[in-house]
């Protein structure tokens, strides 16, 4: 997931299983999986503890939230220079990326 020139960009690259999303604890990029985790659509307690360098940790919701917080700052910095001066929160940004991903899959 990227924010470029005022646009939410999803793919076409994939994080794959290795390194995987931010929440896999292996230094991967922000992905749709992270967005679903941040929005509460994935529950870490129902996943096996197979993440991280030693493959013994749960999904990392906090890392996904921190990554979305950084992305939200980028989005809001851009929006601050626009006429309507609106802003977005972490959840709105995550949902925006899911909307873009869903639209892209419909094409």
C-alpha positions, -999 to +999 in steps of 0.1 A: +000+000+000+013+034-010+002+070-011+014+087-042+005+121-056-028+122-036-038+087-045-041+054-026-022+028-045-026-009-040-004-034-058+002-049-082+032-061-062+027-087-035+045-090-002+043-128-005+047-151+025+083-139+030+086-112+042+049-109+042+029-080+056+041-057+084+021-078+109+042-109+101+071-093+120+096-099+092+101-063+079+076-065+051+055-037+035+021-025+045-005-047+029-043-054+026-038-080+054-025-052+077-055-031+068-079-059+077-060-064+110-061-027+119-099-027+112-105-057+134-114-080+106-086-104+116-082-115+152-046-124+161-057-148+188-072-171+162-040-174+142-011-197+151+020-182+166+041-187+134+053-152+128+085-133+134+121-143+127+118-174+149+083-182+137+069-183+173+050-150+176+014-139+170+004-114+143+016-079+153-014-056+154+006-028+170+032-028+142+004-026+116-012+002+136+021+021+138+027+017+100-008+030+093-002+059+116+028+069+096+009+065+064-020+086+078+004+114+086+015+114+049-021+114+038-030+143+061+001+163+052-012+161+016-048+169+025-036+199+046-025+216+013-059+210-003-088+235-004-112+216+019-085+209+046-101+177+057-082+150+075-084+112+080-078+089+109-060+055+108-092+035+102-105+057+074-071+054+056-071+016+061-107+014+048-098+036+018-070+012+008-095-017+011-119+002-011-092+007-037-081-030-035-117-042-040-123-018-069-090-030-086-101-067-082-134-059-099-117-048-131 
